[in-house]
Amino acid sequence: GLKPGERYHLRAYVTNGAGTRYSDDCNYAVTYESDFENGHGFVDLGLPSGLKWATCNVGAENPYDYGNYYAWGETEPNNVYTIDECSTYYENDLYNIYGNPQYDAAAAHWGGKWRMPTADDFTELVNQCDVSLKTGEKNDYNYNTCTVTFTGKNGNIIRFAKCNYTRDGWWTSTLEVATKPDGSVPYYFDLPQNQQAVNNIRNHYLSLHGRKMENPIRPVWDPNM
């Protein structure tokens, strides 16, 4: 049968005396088997923390859609990504903004127990799940994509998709403080785009990025909120 999260292609056709004609390709992603809060689906991967990961990004309708792009700590998309336009760029006492709807776009737009993931949340995801890569698919905008699937120990999955149009990765709510005591630079999840990177994912999956840059957000559902 059809598998949740997989993308399938459909074309209608008709055959008569003049031959066979085909319709345009129609492709779609099958809905995940998931639970919902406030209309947004989450998947239980059996993680020790009890966190459930969203099936898609903030502003997206499926895992192949990138949704909205945000500067770090902002809750509304912005088409101008400069230091002056980044409202949190000079705020050095934030450190971790998760669950704060003033700075957390997931909490602001999805409410309930939704929040941005921390750097530690991505660490758990990478270390507790099997990771696989699929390349060469087209998304709804006809861009080539690479899709990374995280499979929990219970067999449930979530997917992240990236293409040449996507920015660098997915924001975490965590600022780096080891080398920058003012906590000026946030971590983002750096999705692997080839098999070598997948094989090495547990050694490299978080990178640093200026707050003014634009990235999507993949929320988590936190039972402790």
PASEBA-1860 file (N, C-alpha, C; in nm, 3 decimals):
! residues 225
1> GLKPGERY> 0.081/-0.120/0.000/0.000/0.000/0.000/0.085/0.125/0.000 ~ 0.020/0.240/0.001/0.090/0.367/0.004/0.150/0.390/0.142 ~ 0.272/0.444/0.145/0.344/0.464/0.270/0.336/0.610/0.311 ~ 0.304/0.640/0.438/0.299/0.778/0.485/0.433/0.849/0.462 ~ 0.426/0.973/0.412/0.546/1.053/0.391/0.611/1.034/0.257 ~ 0.576/0.927/0.182/0.634/0.905/0.050/0.566/0.996/-0.052 ~ 0.641/1.032/-0.156/0.586/1.112/-0.265/0.554/1.020/-0.382 ~ 0.433/1.032/-0.435/0.388/0.949/-0.545/0.349/1.036/-0.665
9> HLRAYVTN> 0.360/0.978/-0.785/0.329/1.049/-0.909/0.212/0.981/-0.979 ~ 0.123/1.062/-1.037/0.003/1.011/-1.101/-0.018/1.083/-1.235 ~ -0.045/1.005/-1.339/-0.080/1.062/-1.469/-0.200/0.986/-1.525 ~ -0.300/1.060/-1.570/-0.414/0.998/-1.636/-0.381/0.981/-1.785 ~ -0.446/0.883/-1.849/-0.424/0.865/-1.991/-0.551/0.813/-2.058 ~ -0.559/0.835/-2.189/-0.671/0.786/-2.269/-0.615/0.727/-2.398 ~ -0.670/0.615/-2.437/-0.627/0.548/-2.560/-0.747/0.534/-2.655 ~ -0.728/0.577/-2.780/-0.831/0.559/-2.882/-0.764/0.534/-3.016
17> GAGTRYSD> -0.839/0.550/-3.122/-0.783/0.523/-3.254/-0.669/0.615/-3.290 ~ -0.662/0.729/-3.227/-0.554/0.824/-3.258/-0.429/0.797/-3.178 ~ -0.436/0.701/-3.086/-0.319/0.671/-3.004/-0.348/0.693/-2.857 ~ -0.242/0.716/-2.781/-0.254/0.736/-2.636/-0.203/0.874/-2.598 ~ -0.282/0.946/-2.519/-0.243/1.078/-2.470/-0.238/1.075/-2.318 ~ -0.138/1.146/-2.261/-0.118/1.147/-2.116/-0.140/1.287/-2.061 ~ -0.192/1.294/-1.940/-0.206/1.423/-1.871/-0.071/1.465/-1.815 ~ -0.068/1.587/-1.762/0.051/1.632/-1.691/0.070/1.549/-1.564
25> DCNYAVTY> 0.194/1.543/-1.519/0.225/1.468/-1.397/0.165/1.538/-1.276 ~ 0.102/1.463/-1.188/0.052/1.513/-1.061/0.122/1.437/-0.951 ~ 0.198/1.506/-0.865/0.267/1.437/-0.758/0.223/1.491/-0.623 ~ 0.224/1.407/-0.526/0.174/1.443/-0.394/0.242/1.357/-0.289 ~ 0.240/1.407/-0.165/0.294/1.333/-0.052/0.179/1.275/0.028 ~ 0.190/1.147/0.063/0.088/1.082/0.143/0.096/1.134/0.287 ~ -0.017/1.161/0.345/-0.022/1.214/0.480/0.037/1.115/0.580 ~ 0.112/1.168/0.676/0.168/1.086/0.781/0.058/1.032/0.872
33> ESDFENGH> 0.084/0.916/0.929/0.002/0.867/1.038/0.051/0.938/1.163 ~ -0.021/1.038/1.208/0.029/1.121/1.316/-0.085/1.167/1.404 ~ -0.048/1.220/1.521/-0.143/1.289/1.607/-0.134/1.438/1.578 ~ -0.232/1.513/1.632/-0.239/1.654/1.599/-0.262/1.737/1.725 ~ -0.209/1.859/1.722/-0.251/1.962/1.816/-0.263/2.092/1.739 ~ -0.376/2.159/1.755/-0.403/2.284/1.686/-0.391/2.270/1.534 ~ -0.425/2.151/1.483/-0.425/2.130/1.340/-0.292/2.093/1.280 ~ -0.188/2.072/1.360/-0.054/2.041/1.312/-0.014/1.901/1.360
41> GFVDLGLP> 0.036/1.819/1.266/0.066/1.681/1.297/0.203/1.662/1.359 ~ 0.212/1.564/1.450/0.342/1.527/1.506/0.354/1.375/1.509 ~ 0.479/1.328/1.509/0.508/1.185/1.504/0.587/1.145/1.628 ~ 0.548/1.035/1.690/0.619/0.979/1.804/0.728/0.886/1.751 ~ 0.853/0.924/1.768/0.967/0.845/1.725/1.023/0.757/1.837 ~ 0.954/0.755/1.950/1.001/0.676/2.063/1.125/0.733/2.130 ~ 1.140/0.865/2.127/1.259/0.928/2.183/1.254/0.929/2.336 ~ 1.369/0.914/2.402/1.372/0.911/2.549/1.312/1.036/2.613
49> SGLKWATC> 1.326/1.151/2.547/1.275/1.276/2.604/1.124/1.284/2.602 ~ 1.061/1.203/2.518/0.916/1.212/2.500/0.873/1.314/2.397 ~ 0.969/1.386/2.337/0.935/1.485/2.235/0.876/1.416/2.112 ~ 0.783/1.487/2.047/0.727/1.443/1.920/0.764/1.548/1.815 ~ 0.811/1.503/1.700/0.854/1.595/1.596/0.741/1.623/1.497 ~ 0.731/1.748/1.455/0.630/1.787/1.357/0.657/1.721/1.223 ~ 0.551/1.699/1.148/0.565/1.638/1.016/0.612/1.736/0.910 ~ 0.602/1.867/0.938/0.645/1.966/0.838/0.686/2.094/0.909
57> NVGAENPY> 0.741/2.186/0.831/0.791/2.313/0.884/0.676/2.410/0.914 ~ 0.706/2.513/0.991/0.610/2.621/1.012/0.578/2.684/0.877 ~ 0.450/2.694/0.845/0.408/2.753/0.718/0.400/2.655/0.603 ~ 0.432/2.528/0.628/0.432/2.426/0.522/0.313/2.333/0.539 ~ 0.279/2.262/0.430/0.168/2.168/0.431/0.214/2.023/0.425 ~ 0.339/1.998/0.390/0.393/1.862/0.385/0.544/1.871/0.399 ~ 0.613/1.759/0.421/0.757/1.764/0.447/0.841/1.810/0.329 ~ 0.784/1.815/0.210/0.857/1.859/0.091/0.841/2.009/0.066
65> DYGNYYAW> 0.753/2.072/0.143/0.729/2.215/0.132/0.814/2.285/0.238 ~ 0.882/2.393/0.202/0.976/2.456/0.294/0.910/2.554/0.390 ~ 0.789/2.597/0.358/0.718/2.686/0.450/0.781/2.824/0.457 ~ 0.777/2.883/0.576/0.827/3.019/0.595/0.974/3.019/0.634 ~ 1.042/3.130/0.601/1.180/3.150/0.641/1.187/3.266/0.740 ~ 1.265/3.245/0.845/1.273/3.343/0.952/1.417/3.377/0.983 ~ 1.442/3.504/1.017/1.566/3.537/1.086/1.555/3.480/1.227 ~ 1.668/3.449/1.289/1.664/3.383/1.420/1.598/3.473/1.524
73> GETEPNNV> 1.503/3.416/1.599/1.437/3.490/1.705/1.323/3.578/1.658 ~ 1.289/3.572/1.530/1.176/3.649/1.479/1.059/3.557/1.451 ~ 0.938/3.608/1.463/0.818/3.526/1.448/0.741/3.556/1.320 ~ 0.789/3.649/1.239/0.727/3.678/1.111/0.832/3.674/1.001 ~ 0.799/3.619/0.885/0.894/3.619/0.773/0.929/3.761/0.733 ~ 1.050/3.775/0.681/1.098/3.907/0.640/1.175/3.890/0.510 ~ 1.145/3.972/0.411/1.211/3.960/0.282/1.347/4.030/0.278 ~ 1.379/4.106/0.383/1.507/4.177/0.389/1.584/4.122/0.508
81> YTIDECST> 1.693/4.051/0.479/1.769/3.986/0.587/1.904/4.055/0.603 ~ 1.903/4.162/0.681/2.024/4.238/0.710/2.033/4.254/0.862 ~ 2.150/4.296/0.908/2.169/4.318/1.052/2.067/4.418/1.105 ~ 2.046/4.525/1.032/1.955/4.630/1.078/1.811/4.583/1.082 ~ 1.775/4.488/0.995/1.638/4.438/0.991/1.614/4.323/1.089 ~ 1.721/4.270/1.149/1.707/4.157/1.242/1.682/4.212/1.383 ~ 1.562/4.191/1.435/1.524/4.255/1.561/1.598/4.200/1.682 ~ 1.656/4.080/1.671/1.725/4.020/1.786/1.877/4.027/1.775
89> YYENDLYN> 1.927/4.091/1.671/2.070/4.082/1.644/2.155/4.132/1.760 ~ 2.111/4.238/1.827/2.192/4.296/1.935/2.143/4.255/2.074 ~ 2.052/4.159/2.082/2.005/4.112/2.212/2.094/3.996/2.257 ~ 2.182/4.021/2.352/2.284/3.923/2.389/2.248/3.838/2.510 ~ 2.127/3.853/2.563/2.092/3.778/2.683/1.980/3.678/2.657 ~ 1.963/3.635/2.533/1.853/3.543/2.501/1.892/3.398/2.526 ~ 2.004/3.356/2.473/2.061/3.221/2.492/1.971/3.109/2.440 ~ 1.853/3.091/2.496/1.763/2.986/2.448/1.620/3.040/2.452
97> IYGNPQYD> 1.558/3.048/2.337/1.430/3.117/2.324/1.312/3.022/2.315 ~ 1.334/2.891/2.329/1.225/2.798/2.300/1.106/2.818/2.393 ~ 0.988/2.809/2.333/0.864/2.823/2.407/0.821/2.965/2.436 ~ 0.904/3.063/2.402/0.872/3.204/2.427/0.811/3.261/2.299 ~ 0.680/3.285/2.297/0.616/3.329/2.172/0.662/3.465/2.122 ~ 0.738/3.538/2.204/0.793/3.665/2.156/0.906/3.641/2.056 ~ 0.974/3.525/2.070/1.089/3.496/1.985/1.079/3.362/1.911 ~ 0.992/3.276/1.954/0.980/3.140/1.901/0.863/3.135/1.804
105> AAAAHWGG> 0.890/3.122/1.673/0.785/3.124/1.571/0.690/3.006/1.584 ~ 0.742/2.890/1.627/0.655/2.773/1.645/0.554/2.798/1.757 ~ 0.602/2.849/1.869/0.513/2.879/1.981/0.415/2.989/1.945 ~ 0.462/3.088/1.871/0.378/3.202/1.835/0.266/3.163/1.739 ~ 0.295/3.078/1.642/0.197/3.048/1.538/0.119/2.919/1.562 ~ 0.179/2.821/1.629/0.112/2.693/1.648/0.055/2.677/1.789 ~ 0.108/2.751/1.887/0.054/2.749/2.022/0.064/2.614/2.089 ~ -0.019/2.593/2.190/-0.022/2.466/2.261/0.115/2.428/2.317
113> KWRMPTAD> 0.155/2.303/2.292/0.283/2.251/2.340/0.391/2.256/2.231 ~ 0.368/2.332/2.126/0.466/2.344/2.018/0.574/2.444/2.053 ~ 0.696/2.415/2.010/0.808/2.508/2.027/0.916/2.477/1.924 ~ 1.013/2.568/1.915/1.132/2.543/1.834/1.216/2.433/1.900 ~ 1.288/2.352/1.822/1.380/2.255/1.881/1.508/2.322/1.930 ~ 1.565/2.267/2.034/1.695/2.312/2.082/1.804/2.235/2.007 ~ 1.929/2.276/2.028/2.041/2.199/1.973/2.042/2.058/2.031 ~ 2.010/2.045/2.161/2.006/1.912/2.224/1.896/1.825/2.164
121> DFTELVNQ> 1.785/1.885/2.122/1.677/1.807/2.059/1.724/1.745/1.929 ~ 1.799/1.820/1.849/1.853/1.765/1.726/1.957/1.657/1.756 ~ 2.034/1.676/1.862/2.130/1.573/1.901/2.058/1.442/1.931 ~ 1.950/1.450/2.006/1.872/1.330/2.035/1.816/1.268/1.908 ~ 1.762/1.349/1.819/1.706/1.298/1.694/1.810/1.221/1.614 ~ 1.928/1.279/1.600/2.034/1.217/1.521/2.085/1.089/1.585 ~ 2.100/1.090/1.717/2.160/0.975/1.787/2.062/0.861/1.814 ~ 1.933/0.891/1.816/1.834/0.790/1.851/1.762/0.731/1.730
129> CDVSLKTG> 1.789/0.782/1.611/1.718/0.737/1.491/1.816/0.684/1.386 ~ 1.768/0.594/1.303/1.840/0.557/1.182/1.818/0.665/1.078 ~ 1.921/0.692/0.998/1.915/0.802/0.901/1.940/0.748/0.761 ~ 1.855/0.786/0.667/1.872/0.743/0.528/1.849/0.861/0.435 ~ 1.905/0.851/0.315/1.903/0.961/0.219/1.842/0.916/0.087 ~ 1.762/1.003/0.027/1.708/0.980/-0.107/1.727/1.106/-0.189 ~ 1.779/1.095/-0.309/1.806/1.211/-0.394/1.736/1.195/-0.528 ~ 1.730/1.306/-0.603/1.682/1.301/-0.740/1.535/1.324/-0.761
137> EKNDYNYN> 1.458/1.348/-0.651/1.316/1.376/-0.666/1.294/1.523/-0.699 ~ 1.176/1.553/-0.754/1.135/1.690/-0.779/1.029/1.729/-0.676 ~ 1.040/1.853/-0.625/0.936/1.899/-0.534/0.827/1.973/-0.612 ~ 0.733/2.036/-0.539/0.621/2.104/-0.604/0.665/2.220/-0.692 ~ 0.787/2.271/-0.670/0.837/2.383/-0.748/0.936/2.338/-0.856 ~ 0.942/2.205/-0.876/1.027/2.143/-0.979/1.175/2.158/-0.951 ~ 1.211/2.177/-0.824/1.352/2.177/-0.785/1.396/2.036/-0.749 ~ 1.521/2.002/-0.781/1.576/1.874/-0.735/1.590/1.878/-0.584
145> TCTVTFTG> 1.553/1.770/-0.519/1.560/1.766/-0.373/1.642/1.647/-0.325 ~ 1.694/1.661/-0.205/1.743/1.545/-0.132/1.656/1.534/-0.007 ~ 1.617/1.413/0.026/1.526/1.389/0.138/1.595/1.297/0.238 ~ 1.601/1.342/0.361/1.660/1.263/0.469/1.548/1.214/0.560 ~ 1.546/1.083/0.582/1.444/1.020/0.665/1.505/0.977/0.797 ~ 1.439/1.014/0.907/1.477/0.969/1.041/1.375/0.865/1.085 ~ 1.424/0.745/1.113/1.338/0.635/1.155/1.365/0.603/1.301 ~ 1.262/0.617/1.385/1.277/0.588/1.527/1.283/0.439/1.554
153> KNGNIIRF> 1.321/0.405/1.674/1.330/0.264/1.712/1.194/0.195/1.708 ~ 1.085/0.273/1.709/0.950/0.215/1.700/0.903/0.203/1.555 ~ 0.989/0.242/1.459/0.955/0.230/1.318/0.888/0.351/1.258 ~ 0.850/0.450/1.338/0.789/0.571/1.285/0.895/0.662/1.223 ~ 0.853/0.748/1.131/0.948/0.829/1.056/0.905/0.975/1.050 ~ 1.007/1.062/1.031/0.984/1.198/0.984/1.084/1.224/0.872 ~ 1.054/1.323/0.790/1.141/1.354/0.677/1.172/1.503/0.672 ~ 1.297/1.533/0.631/1.341/1.668/0.601/1.382/1.669/0.454
161> AKCNYTRD> 1.339/1.768/0.380/1.376/1.779/0.238/1.447/1.911/0.214 ~ 1.545/1.906/0.125/1.625/2.025/0.095/1.658/2.027/-0.053 ~ 1.664/2.147/-0.110/1.701/2.159/-0.251/1.789/2.282/-0.267 ~ 1.827/2.310/-0.393/1.918/2.423/-0.416/1.853/2.556/-0.383 ~ 1.721/2.558/-0.369/1.653/2.683/-0.332/1.654/2.704/-0.181 ~ 1.660/2.593/-0.107/1.657/2.603/0.039/1.784/2.668/0.092 ~ 1.769/2.743/0.200/1.885/2.802/0.265/1.964/2.693/0.336 ~ 2.042/2.731/0.434/2.141/2.638/0.488/2.084/2.524/0.571
169> GWWTSTLE> 1.978/2.548/0.647/1.930/2.441/0.733/1.812/2.487/0.817 ~ 1.790/2.420/0.928/1.676/2.449/1.015/1.725/2.508/1.146 ~ 1.660/2.616/1.187/1.702/2.683/1.309/1.682/2.595/1.433 ~ 1.776/2.608/1.527/1.752/2.567/1.665/1.723/2.693/1.745 ~ 1.679/2.675/1.868/1.654/2.791/1.954/1.776/2.826/2.038 ~ 1.889/2.758/2.014/2.005/2.766/2.102/2.115/2.853/2.045 ~ 2.169/2.941/2.130/2.285/3.021/2.092/2.413/2.955/2.143 ~ 2.518/2.971/2.066/2.649/2.917/2.103/2.715/3.009/2.205
177> VATKPDGS> 2.759/2.953/2.319/2.817/3.038/2.424/2.958/2.996/2.461 ~ 3.007/2.883/2.413/3.139/2.835/2.453/3.249/2.931/2.408 ~ 3.240/2.976/2.284/3.343/3.068/2.233/3.293/3.211/2.222 ~ 3.162/3.230/2.236/3.105/3.364/2.229/3.018/3.385/2.353 ~ 3.076/3.434/2.462/3.001/3.447/2.587/2.875/3.531/2.576 ~ 2.870/3.622/2.476/2.749/3.703/2.461/2.638/3.627/2.390 ~ 2.665/3.500/2.350/2.563/3.419/2.287/2.511/3.475/2.158 ~ 2.601/3.526/2.074/2.555/3.603/1.959/2.518/3.518/1.838
185> VPYYFDLP> 2.564/3.392/1.830/2.546/3.314/1.708/2.463/3.188/1.737 ~ 2.354/3.166/1.664/2.271/3.048/1.689/2.317/2.926/1.609 ~ 2.280/2.809/1.659/2.302/2.684/1.588/2.188/2.658/1.490 ~ 2.221/2.593/1.380/2.117/2.540/1.292/2.151/2.396/1.256 ~ 2.048/2.320/1.221/2.064/2.181/1.181/2.105/2.178/1.035 ~ 2.221/2.118/1.008/2.281/2.115/0.875/2.247/1.981/0.810 ~ 2.147/1.979/0.724/2.099/1.853/0.665/2.203/1.795/0.570 ~ 2.238/1.666/0.585/2.333/1.604/0.492/2.273/1.592/0.353
193> QNQQAVNN> 2.356/1.610/0.250/2.307/1.607/0.113/2.373/1.499/0.028 ~ 2.456/1.415/0.088/2.513/1.302/0.016/2.536/1.189/0.116 ~ 2.564/1.070/0.063/2.573/0.953/0.150/2.689/0.963/0.247 ~ 2.800/1.023/0.205/2.913/1.039/0.295/2.875/1.124/0.415 ~ 2.798/1.230/0.390/2.754/1.316/0.500/2.656/1.243/0.591 ~ 2.570/1.158/0.533/2.479/1.078/0.615/2.557/0.984/0.704 ~ 2.659/0.920/0.647/2.740/0.827/0.726/2.812/0.897/0.841 ~ 2.837/1.028/0.823/2.913/1.105/0.922/2.822/1.194/1.006
201> IRNHYLSL> 2.691/1.175/0.997/2.598/1.272/1.055/2.614/1.285/1.206 ~ 2.651/1.179/1.275/2.663/1.190/1.420/2.786/1.269/1.463 ~ 2.875/1.294/1.370/2.992/1.377/1.398/2.974/1.521/1.352 ~ 2.880/1.541/1.259/2.857/1.679/1.211/2.711/1.694/1.169 ~ 2.636/1.767/1.247/2.496/1.793/1.213/2.451/1.933/1.257 ~ 2.531/2.000/1.340/2.500/2.136/1.381/2.608/2.231/1.332 ~ 2.565/2.345/1.280/2.658/2.450/1.238/2.610/2.583/1.296 ~ 2.692/2.685/1.280/2.659/2.818/1.331/2.627/2.912/1.216
209> HGRKMENP> 2.534/3.004/1.244/2.489/3.095/1.139/2.451/3.228/1.201 ~ 2.477/3.338/1.131/2.436/3.469/1.179/2.286/3.479/1.195 ~ 2.242/3.551/1.296/2.098/3.560/1.325/2.018/3.620/1.210 ~ 2.079/3.706/1.130/2.006/3.774/1.024/1.971/3.684/0.907 ~ 2.032/3.565/0.900/2.006/3.476/0.788/1.867/3.413/0.802 ~ 1.813/3.365/0.691/1.678/3.310/0.690/1.681/3.158/0.680 ~ 1.609/3.092/0.769/1.598/2.947/0.771/1.457/2.906/0.809 ~ 1.414/2.786/0.769/1.285/2.734/0.815/1.295/2.681/0.957
217> IRPVWDPN> 1.180/2.646/1.014/1.173/2.594/1.150/1.088/2.467/1.149 ~ 1.144/2.358/1.204/1.068/2.234/1.222/1.035/2.219/1.370 ~ 0.910/2.241/1.410/0.876/2.240/1.552/0.881/2.101/1.615 ~ 0.886/2.102/1.748/0.866/1.981/1.827/0.746/2.005/1.920 ~ 0.679/1.894/1.952/0.569/1.897/2.048/0.625/1.845/2.180 ~ 0.622/1.930/2.281/0.687/1.902/2.409/0.582/1.872/2.515 ~ 0.573/1.747/2.561/0.470/1.713/2.661/0.491/1.783/2.794 ~ 0.609/1.838/2.817/0.638/1.902/2.944/0.606/2.051/2.945
225> M> 0.558/2.103/2.834/0.524/2.246/2.831/0.385/2.269/2.887
END
